[in-house]
Amino acid sequence: MNEIGWDDFEKVELRVGTILSVDEFPEARRPAYKLRVDFGDDIGIRKSSAQITDLYSPVDLVGKQVLAVVNFPAKQIGPFMSECLVTGLVTQSGDVVLAVPDREVANGLRLA
């Protein structure tokens, strides 16, 4: 494991947002959804591609709060531009379990 300094960690903007919509992403190489996530007034709505189709249906996701990195540069994923990285934990079987707050909080709050 590589150690990082506190200054490095402070550069990562991990923020909470609420998933507004979920669309299928058939053009993705691996099964994925296209998400629209609301991070509040300061950051706004960002798009993300997320490979979470094994454990989550679109109905499960709309309204769910998630933690995401919002200060990575946008990344082109096929025909889709991903603007944030929704975080999760990869299980032994390769499924992704979303990293979520255990209580509802205001969109845009930063992970401390």
C-alpha positions as CSV (number, residue, x, y, z in Angstrom):
1,M,0.0,0.0,0.0
2,N,1.3,3.4,-0.9
3,E,1.2,6.1,1.8
4,I,0.0,9.6,0.9
5,G,0.3,12.7,2.9
6,W,-2.5,14.7,4.4
7,D,-2.0,17.4,1.7
8,D,-2.7,14.7,-0.9
9,F,-5.9,13.6,0.8
10,E,-7.1,17.2,1.1
11,K,-7.0,17.6,-2.6
12,V,-9.6,14.9,-3.2
13,E,-13.1,16.4,-3.2
14,L,-15.3,13.6,-2.0
15,R,-18.9,15.0,-1.9
16,V,-22.3,13.5,-1.3
17,G,-25.0,13.8,-4.0
18,T,-28.4,12.4,-4.8
19,I,-29.0,10.3,-7.9
20,L,-31.7,12.1,-10.0
21,S,-31.9,9.7,-12.9
22,V,-30.5,6.5,-14.2
23,D,-30.3,5.4,-17.9
24,E,-29.1,2.2,-19.4
25,F,-25.6,2.5,-21.1
26,P,-25.7,-0.3,-23.8
27,E,-22.6,1.2,-25.5
28,A,-20.4,0.5,-22.5
29,R,-17.9,-2.3,-22.7
30,R,-19.0,-3.6,-19.4
31,P,-22.5,-3.3,-18.1
32,A,-23.1,0.2,-16.7
33,Y,-25.6,2.9,-16.0
34,K,-25.5,6.6,-16.9
35,L,-26.3,8.6,-13.7
36,R,-27.2,12.2,-13.1
37,V,-26.2,13.2,-9.6
38,D,-27.2,16.4,-7.8
39,F,-24.4,17.8,-5.6
40,G,-26.2,21.0,-4.5
41,D,-26.0,24.6,-5.6
42,D,-22.2,25.1,-5.5
43,I,-21.3,22.1,-7.6
44,G,-24.6,21.4,-9.5
45,I,-25.6,18.3,-11.4
46,R,-22.9,16.0,-12.7
47,K,-23.0,12.9,-14.9
48,S,-21.3,9.6,-14.2
49,S,-20.9,6.2,-15.7
50,A,-21.2,3.5,-13.0
51,Q,-20.6,-0.3,-13.3
52,I,-23.2,-1.2,-10.6
53,T,-25.8,-3.1,-12.6
54,D,-25.2,-6.4,-10.8
55,L,-26.5,-5.2,-7.4
56,Y,-28.7,-2.2,-8.3
57,S,-31.6,-1.6,-10.6
58,P,-32.5,1.9,-11.8
59,V,-35.5,2.0,-9.4
60,D,-33.1,1.2,-6.5
61,L,-30.9,4.1,-7.4
62,V,-33.1,7.1,-8.0
63,G,-33.1,9.2,-4.8
64,K,-30.1,7.4,-3.3
65,Q,-27.3,9.5,-1.9
66,V,-23.8,8.5,-2.9
67,L,-20.2,9.6,-2.3
68,A,-18.3,10.7,-5.4
69,V,-15.1,12.4,-6.4
70,V,-16.1,15.7,-8.1
71,N,-12.7,17.2,-8.9
72,F,-11.3,14.6,-11.4
73,P,-11.2,15.9,-15.0
74,A,-14.1,14.8,-17.1
75,K,-13.5,11.4,-18.8
76,Q,-14.8,10.2,-22.2
77,I,-16.4,6.7,-21.8
78,G,-17.5,5.7,-25.3
79,P,-20.1,8.3,-26.4
80,F,-20.6,9.5,-22.8
81,M,-18.7,12.2,-20.9
82,S,-18.4,11.2,-17.2
83,E,-18.0,14.2,-14.9
84,C,-17.5,12.6,-11.5
85,L,-16.5,9.2,-10.0
86,V,-19.2,7.5,-7.9
87,T,-17.4,5.5,-5.3
88,G,-18.0,1.9,-4.1
89,L,-16.4,-1.2,-2.7
90,V,-15.5,-4.1,-4.9
91,T,-16.6,-7.5,-3.4
92,Q,-14.7,-10.7,-3.9
93,S,-17.1,-11.6,-6.7
94,G,-16.4,-8.3,-8.5
95,D,-19.7,-6.6,-7.7
96,V,-19.6,-3.0,-6.6
97,V,-21.4,-1.9,-3.4
98,L,-21.9,1.8,-3.3
99,A,-20.3,4.0,-0.7
100,V,-23.2,5.9,0.9
101,P,-23.9,8.0,4.0
102,D,-25.9,6.1,6.7
103,R,-28.1,9.2,7.1
104,E,-29.5,11.7,4.7
105,V,-27.4,14.8,4.6
106,A,-27.3,18.0,2.4
107,N,-26.1,17.5,-1.1
108,G,-22.6,18.8,-1.6
109,L,-21.3,18.1,1.9
110,R,-17.6,17.0,1.8
111,L,-16.3,13.9,3.3
112,A,-14.3,14.8,6.4
